[in-house]
């Protein structure tokens, strides 16, 4: 059921302040606005938030809403026993059972599969099948699930070897989207850094030169941007209760039309919400989900492109009139508190300042990916700058500027 937005600022839900939260990430990506969003959204509710960080001078580490940090230089290639030992050490340092919030596929898959090993120290959603997060995070596994449960998805080819890549180059349709088959293994088996639109056979062959004989990629049908729209669904699925569901449009992304959301607007879409409910019920998924879909105007269907079994970087696009977002919903549910139901935040906006600057240039004279809600946004949240927490902007700006300054220095000293 759609609820119309009400004017006025959203209030903050009453979270259990005795239960802290731990922000978990694997690998090195210090400039992550999604992690900063987790720190802020729980910290503003009075929850003690701890984070795994790369050091003392990262955006999340300098947030006034962070209670403590753990410098843990992970690579994303750790074995389960090493991860479990590290998490147990964090739990001992905190001294209380904490809600665990993974911010990447690697950590989400690892937590799900460690399961009982972590249950005494942490609170986190549990799927009946602990392998389900790995399946949905895998592009190949997700495609098979969609076919099995009648969820529209772009056509896909999984090349078994380099010969199959050459066969596709010779006879396949172009453009084609090339993706890592299992993004959570990108540190072990690097292929493509992000979704890559390949225009023709020679470009595919060039891209495949460094792949081994078992290419860890999937070749996905390209949905032309002139006849499609980008939509997102963010949800918290508590179990038998009704999911907390938000839908919205991706206005701009970086890289253009294929990457992370740099600007989005909340827009209620009942058809999309029903599709998400069907998917969660059919698969038995539990927890936070971040879904990317494209509406194909050629056949009038929403096609699932990605299913991230964890909090999405742009989750703060959605906060309803009760102050509920998916991270707060998870904390409430895992600590036994009811989930308030309130009007949907129709038209709310979210902007990632650094990436959206270049995205605006790239989109100049081009249409946006999705249909924006009518009128001006009633509220716009920025990924980096916040009046109550301004300091994280500093390491972000310096981090973005460092490569440019290094190139300038090499030019003058070379």
Buried (B, 14 or more C-beta within 10 A) or exposed (E): EEBEBEEEEBEBBEBBEEBBBBBBBBBEBBBBBBBBBBBBBBBBBEBBBBBBBBEEEBBBBBBEBBBBBBEBEBEBEBEEEEBBEBBBEBBEEBEEBBBBBBBBBBBBBBBBBBEEBBEEBBBBBBBEBBEBBBBBBBBBBBBBBBEEEEBBBBEBBBBEEBEBBBEBBEEBEBBBBBBBBBBBBBBEBEBBEBBBBBEEBEBBBEBBEEBEEEBBBBBBBBBEBEEBBBBBBBBBBBEEEEBBBBBBBBBBBBBBBBBBBBBBBBBBBEEBBEBBBEBBEBBEBBBBBBBBBBBBEEEEBBBBBBBBBBBBBBBBBBBBBBBBBBBBBBBBBBBEBEBBEBBBBBBBBBBBBBBBEBBBEBBEEEEBBBBBBEEEBBBBBBBBEBEEBEEBBEBBBEBEEEEEEEEEEEEEEE
